[in-house]
Amino acid sequence: MLRLFNSMGRKLEAVTPRDPNHVRMYVCGPTVYSYAHIGNARPAVIFDVLARRLRALFPRVTYARNITDIDDKIIAAAAADCISCDAVAARFTGAYHEDLAALGVAPPDIEPHATDHIPQMIKMIEELIERDHAYAAEGHVLFHIPSCPTYGRLSGANPDELLAGARVEVAPWKRDPRDFVLWKPSDAGQPGWDSPWGRGRPGWHIECSAMIRAHLGEGIDIHGGGIDLRFPHHENEIAQGTDARFWVHNGHVTVSGAKMSKSLGNVLLVRDLLSELPGEAIRYALLSAHYRQPLDWTPETPRAARAALDRLYGALRDQPQAEARAEDMAPVLAALDDDLNTPGALAALHGLAARVHSTADPGRRAELAAALRESGAFMGLLQQDARAWAQSGAGDADRIEALVTARQQARASKDWARADALRADLSALGVEVEDAGGATRWRVRA
């Protein structure tokens, strides 16, 4: 049974959806004003793994991940480049899709765009006003925090202590300095829509609440996102009426112990990393720490991930097709079911790889290799051709193949001195060879 840590209540709970046959999950997606960095990629990969596991456990899963395509940052980016906000949003939405595809992240079932749901947002704001949770002032509509006695239960802080963390604008037309914007006026040069309160645009928090209701209904099972969204974004969604059984949050990504920031010049863009190493290695690195813990990205991180994948793919080389046994896959799945323990699942994959190498029986070895590949699929790993992976890091694959072939011929003729010399040549090229079962496998060292 899958258990997840629920930020609402701060405890592990079994995942029991409202409808036993249908899990509904919503994850906050990107604000598309720039290229995705590694911190943006982490929740996309984490919740992709969760969606894969849910699909194996339940008859139906609907996974929605939104695109925020109207925001002050998008407006600023459009003004800086002298192009439209639509052009900025389209450009970086496309780039986001490209980057995630390279990381093996499957598209969500539903990808709602904020600008396609303005009428639903206006309707929800009107309902909040009718229930005395919101009020209009100076062309704005604001949610009135004191109208929600339970405000703060997700983040666990006293509402009186939350003003600094909320980053809300203090303005004279607010009834309470903590009140947050549901609707704001737009000037002539900004995107805007007609509303009962004048031409304007939505606040960020109302967008997700409206899109959840439109596509998943009044109550959902899992709402996910980065830990930075727990407050104020998710807290505000709850105040607006969003109802989720589980609130699931992943930890931050730091770079050599420091928070990513433009001022430090340490923002790692996914597409820059993809120019240096395979997307699967980036994905492996993002899964190497437990999702609720911080992940520190250092120069060693990509090298270690690539080397680990080399070892796993090495166990798949030259293995025939076979049926995987459920008991061989069980340790990987048990780790994933224990609060998505991806480090434990990766360790179990390496355990399977070790068994492949140590098993003498060819049929049993093939079964273990099949279990390694099939259980890796739950994590979005090990789905490439193993030989192609091994050669992907080679500077001159043809030359390496020629040396490997020559060494095999030397071994066959018992010319051990030449075989050893060819092994040394391969090692000088950064290539490791392994002789097993009459076949020779090679891989490029990380």
C-alpha positions, 0 to 999 in steps of 0.5 A: 500500500502506498503511503505518503507524508501529508503536509496537512497534519505532518504524518505518513498516511495510506493513499486512499482516494475519494473514489477507489477507482479514480485518483485525482492529482494536481501539481503546480506547474511553471510560470513561463517567463524564463527557461526552467532551472533544476529546481523547477525540474525536481517537482516535475520528475518527483510527481512523474514518478508518483503518477507512474506508481499511482497508475500501477495501483489504481484503475484510473489516474487523472494528473493535472499540472498547470501553466501560469501564463499571466503574471507580473514576471511575464509582463516584465519579460515581455516589456524587456524584449518588446514582444507580447506576453503571449509570445513570451508564454508560448516561447517558454512553455515550449522550452519547458516541454522540451526540457522535461521530455529530455528528462523522461517526464511524461506529459500530464493528462491535463495541462490547463493554462491560466488565461483559458480560465478567466471566467471560472476565476471571476465566478469563484471570486464572486462566490467568495465575495457573496460569502463575505470572504472577499471584498472589492477596493480600489479596482482590486478584490482581496481575500479577507484573512480574518474571515477564515479562522483556520487559516495557517493550518497547513503551514502550522503558523499563527496567522498573526505571524505570517505577514512577513512570509506572505510577501503581500503588498501593504496598502491603505485600501486593505482591511487587513495587511495580510489580505491577498489579491484575487483580482488586480487592475491592468493599465492600458499596456498590460494584459487584462480582461473585463470583470465586475470590478473593471478591466484587470487580471487575476491574482496568482492564488485564485488561478490554481483553485479555479483550474482544479475545480474546472478539471478535477472537481470540488475535491481532489486526492493529492495536491503537490508542489515545491516546499516554497509553495506551502505558504502562502500559495497553498495556504491561500488556495485552501482559504479559497476553497481548494480541498485536497486529501494530501498536500505533498511538497518536495524540498529545495535544490541548492548548488554547492550548499547555496540557494540558487539566485541570479545575484550569485550566478549559480542558477542551473538551467536544465537545458545547459545541463543537457548540453553536458550530460544525458537527461536520464543522468539528470533525472537519476540525480534528482531522484538520488535524495528523498523528495522531502529533503533538500538536494544539494547539486555539486560538481560531483552530482552529475558524474556520480549519476552517470557512473551509477547508470553505467553500472545499471545499464551494464547489467542489462547488456547482452541479456535476452528477453525474459519475464520478470518475477514479481518477487525480484521487483518487490524491493524497488516497489516497496521503497517507492510505496514507503513515501516515495523513497527513491534513494531506497528504490535506487539502492534496490535497483543496484542490488538487482544489478549485482544479482545479475552479475553474480548469477551463473544460470543464464535463464535466471540472469535474464529474469533478473535483468528483466526485473531490473528494467521493468522496476526501473520503468517505475522511476523513468529509468533504464528504458534505453538500449543498454549498448547504445547507452554504453556508447553514448559517452564515447568520443570514438565509438567505432575505434573502441569497437575495433579495439574490443573486437581485436581483444576478443580475437586475441583472447580467442587465440590465447594471445594474452599479452596482446589482449592485455595490451588492448585492454590497456589501450581501452583503459587509456580511452576511459573504457572499462571492459568486462568478460562474462559468459563468453561475451565482452561488454564495455562502457565509458567511465564517468 
